[in-house]
Amino acid sequence: MKEIPGWLKGSLLNYIRQKGTDLEERTSAFSDWISKRRQNEVWPYSRVLHKNGVVADVFDEFESGGRRALNFGSQDYLSLSGHPAVIEAAVKACQEFGVHSAGSPVLSGRTKYMLELEKRLSSVLRKDSCAIYATGWSAGFGVVSGLVRPNDSVVIDRLAHSCIAEGARHSTKNINWFQHNNLEEFHSVVQQAREKNPKQGLFVLLESLYSMDSDSPDLESFSKVTREYGGIIILDVAHDFGCMGNKGLGVLDNTAENYWPDIVMGSFSKSFASNGGFVAASSKVIEYLRYYSPSFTFTNALSPIQCAIVLTCFDVIFSKDGEALRSKLRENIIRLRDGMTSKGFRLGGIPSPIVPVFVGNEAKARLTSRALEDRNLLANLVEFPAVARGEARFRFQVMREHSSQDIDDACHIMAEATSTYLSEANREYIEGISKLRQEYAS
């Protein structure tokens, strides 16, 4: 039996602990590992795009090997980044303000576009006030680090996004994890956290749509438990806000308002054609965050161009046109899920713009990524430790402008690419991969 090669083994986790005093030596093992993966064309990351859209001109990270590919890897769910009104708004804001906010939002970086965006978000999310952050990640990190103190407790889903998880780690040692979307365990963890810490803040961190699994919590049930123990819910709505639900509110569309979270945070980068993030809450909470949230206070404000873009996207999304866009997106999502299922793939979660297509072990997934590139299909490989070991998947991201033919082609290519894993060229690895899985299991 041929030993499985190193470029099909290992993960980022193997190289997180560095040793020694020399900077180059501390990073050389990781560099060697990814170099071998690059040489064997199984490092599908840090790509460079010369053209974006449902068809993209894609190059590798060194801008070589360009090809035109069917794009299921970009986050532009409603395909608004090329909308004529959005482009016109960007040009107008650029002519009026230039390209830069040139200041912190607590000093001189807050423009009239940002103020209007704060008002629009507050209204749509039924909150008193809103703070706009430079990125979605900084909004998640900033709201947690701005409010949670060392004596407080945090209860957080094990699959919560990096931004809120890192915010919790930064803020307190009293972090209590519960199994993903497990309401029974959540109840037990919240109860224990409150009993251990009866007089301090108890913050519950959830997502409305989890980005790697495309599933959602039973928000009303989680809210009932949280309120029973005097907790505070922070909900990340990055992936469903604007693009899901009859009214564009995602999971919140189907949640009774008295069970809505205390604080809503999210990102503009999925449905609103721009970088940026937000936190919506009561006026007192937002006023506090403006001066105690480090990623808000100590950075430049979102640019006037980006604020103008998001405002224009709001006009489209929360209108009759927006309903039509979401309807077309839903059709595409269902078509892709049905097509992948008919090809025998296991999918995750509920119908959403994120369609996780499971492949399984990391070696097979890496070989499949190479086959996808050879066939000019762009879909993002997600592997351990971003997801559980042995649960590697391709995260297909659906856009409203994908045609039925695009979707059918993607399903066909994906099936063809995974079959190459069993071709003669790769057959020599099968026994080694089986051995590797046994090693992982032990």
URHUUR-V946841 format. One record per backbone hydrogen bond with DSSP energy under -0.5 kcal/mol. CO is the residue of the C=O (numbers start at 0). NH is the residue of the N-H. E is the energy in kcal/mol with one decimal. If there is no record, write none. Layout:
co=[CO,CO]
nh=[NH,NH]
e=[E,E]
This chain:
co=[4,5,10,11,12,15,21,22,23,23,24,26,27,28,29,30,31,32,33,34,35,36,37,42,47,50,53,55,55,56,56,57,58,59,63,66,66,68,69,69,71,73,75,76,79,82,83,84,85,86,87,88,89,90,91,92,93,102,103,103,108,110,111,112,113,114,115,116,117,118,119,120,121,122,128,130,132,134,135,136,137,138,139,140,141,142,143,143,148,152,153,154,155,156,160,160,161,162,163,164,165,166,167,167,172,173,173,174,175,177,178,180,181,182,183,184,185,186,187,188,189,190,191,192,196,200,201,202,202,203,203,204,205,206,209,213,214,216,217,218,219,220,221,222,223,224,225,225,226,231,232,232,232,233,234,234,235,235,236,239,239,243,244,247,248,249,250,251,255,256,262,263,264,265,267,267,269,275,275,276,277,278,279,280,281,282,283,284,285,286,287,287,288,291,292,292,293,295,295,298,302,303,304,305,306,307,308,309,310,311,312,313,315,315,316,318,319,320,321,322,323,324,325,326,327,328,329,330,331,332,333,334,335,336,337,338,339,340,344,345,352,352,353,354,354,355,355,356,357,358,359,360,361,362,363,364,365,366,367,368,369,370,371,372,375,376,377,379,381,382,387,391,391,392,392,393,393,394,395,395,398,402,403,404,405,406,407,408,409,410,411,412,413,414,415,416,417,418,419,422,422,423,425,426,426,428,429,430,431,432,433,434,435,436,437]
nh=[7,8,13,14,15,17,25,26,26,27,28,30,31,32,33,34,35,36,37,38,39,41,40,44,58,56,70,57,68,49,50,66,47,62,59,57,68,55,71,377,396,75,78,399,82,86,87,88,89,90,91,92,93,94,95,96,97,300,106,108,110,114,115,116,117,118,119,120,121,122,123,124,126,125,280,278,276,138,139,140,141,142,143,144,145,146,146,147,151,202,175,204,177,159,163,164,165,166,167,168,169,170,170,171,174,153,175,176,155,157,181,182,185,186,187,188,189,190,191,192,193,194,195,196,199,152,231,154,204,205,233,156,235,216,213,349,209,218,221,222,223,224,225,226,227,228,228,230,229,203,234,261,262,205,236,264,207,208,240,242,243,249,247,241,251,252,253,254,258,259,234,279,236,277,271,273,76,267,268,132,265,130,263,128,285,286,287,288,289,290,290,291,292,293,295,296,297,104,298,104,306,307,308,309,310,311,312,313,314,315,316,317,318,321,318,322,323,324,325,326,327,328,329,330,331,332,333,334,335,336,337,338,339,340,341,342,344,343,346,357,354,397,355,356,395,347,357,393,345,360,391,364,365,366,367,368,369,370,371,372,373,374,376,375,69,378,71,394,392,385,390,358,359,381,394,356,395,379,354,397,401,406,407,408,409,410,411,412,413,414,415,416,417,418,419,419,420,421,422,425,426,427,428,429,430,432,433,434,435,436,437,438,439,440,441]
e=[-1.7,-1.4,-1.5,-1.7,-0.9,-0.7,-1.9,-0.9,-0.7,-0.9,-0.6,-2.0,-2.7,-2.0,-2.5,-1.8,-1.8,-1.8,-2.6,-2.5,-1.5,-2.9,-1.8,-1.3,-3.0,-1.4,-3.1,-0.8,-3.3,-2.7,-0.9,-2.0,-2.4,-2.3,-2.6,-3.0,-0.6,-2.8,-0.7,-3.2,-2.3,-1.1,-2.3,-1.8,-1.4,-2.3,-2.4,-2.0,-2.0,-2.2,-2.3,-2.4,-2.1,-2.4,-1.8,-3.0,-2.1,-2.8,-1.6,-2.7,-0.6,-2.2,-2.2,-2.1,-2.5,-1.8,-2.3,-2.5,-2.3,-2.0,-2.4,-2.7,-2.5,-0.9,-1.7,-2.0,-1.8,-1.3,-2.1,-2.7,-2.2,-2.4,-1.4,-2.7,-1.7,-0.9,-0.6,-2.9,-2.3,-2.9,-2.9,-2.7,-1.7,-1.9,-0.6,-2.2,-3.1,-1.4,-1.9,-2.3,-2.2,-1.1,-0.6,-2.3,-1.9,-2.8,-0.5,-0.5,-2.4,-2.0,-2.3,-1.1,-2.5,-2.5,-1.8,-2.8,-2.9,-2.3,-2.3,-2.5,-2.4,-2.3,-2.2,-1.4,-0.7,-3.0,-2.7,-3.0,-0.5,-0.6,-2.9,-1.4,-2.4,-0.6,-2.4,-3.5,-2.8,-1.6,-2.4,-2.4,-2.2,-2.0,-2.3,-2.6,-1.8,-1.1,-0.6,-3.1,-1.4,-3.4,-0.5,-0.6,-2.0,-2.2,-0.6,-2.9,-2.7,-0.6,-1.8,-0.6,-1.8,-2.6,-0.8,-3.2,-1.4,-1.6,-1.3,-1.4,-2.6,-1.7,-2.5,-3.3,-3.0,-1.8,-1.7,-1.0,-1.9,-2.8,-0.6,-2.8,-1.9,-2.6,-2.4,-2.3,-2.3,-2.5,-2.0,-2.4,-2.1,-0.6,-1.2,-1.3,-2.2,-0.8,-1.9,-2.5,-2.0,-0.6,-0.6,-0.6,-2.3,-2.3,-2.2,-2.5,-2.4,-2.0,-2.3,-2.3,-1.8,-1.6,-3.4,-2.4,-0.8,-0.9,-0.8,-1.6,-1.7,-2.3,-2.5,-1.9,-2.2,-2.4,-2.6,-2.0,-2.1,-2.5,-2.6,-2.2,-2.5,-2.6,-2.8,-2.5,-2.8,-2.4,-2.3,-1.0,-2.2,-1.8,-0.5,-2.5,-0.6,-2.7,-0.6,-0.6,-2.3,-1.3,-0.7,-2.5,-0.5,-0.5,-2.5,-1.9,-2.5,-2.2,-2.3,-2.2,-1.6,-1.8,-2.5,-2.0,-2.2,-1.1,-2.0,-1.6,-2.5,-0.7,-2.9,-3.0,-2.2,-1.9,-2.0,-2.6,-1.9,-3.0,-0.6,-2.7,-1.2,-1.0,-3.2,-0.6,-1.4,-2.0,-2.5,-2.8,-2.2,-2.1,-2.1,-2.9,-2.5,-2.0,-2.3,-3.0,-2.2,-1.4,-0.8,-0.7,-1.1,-1.6,-1.4,-0.9,-1.1,-0.5,-2.0,-1.3,-0.5,-2.8,-2.4,-2.1,-2.3,-2.4,-1.8,-2.1,-2.4,-2.4,-1.6]
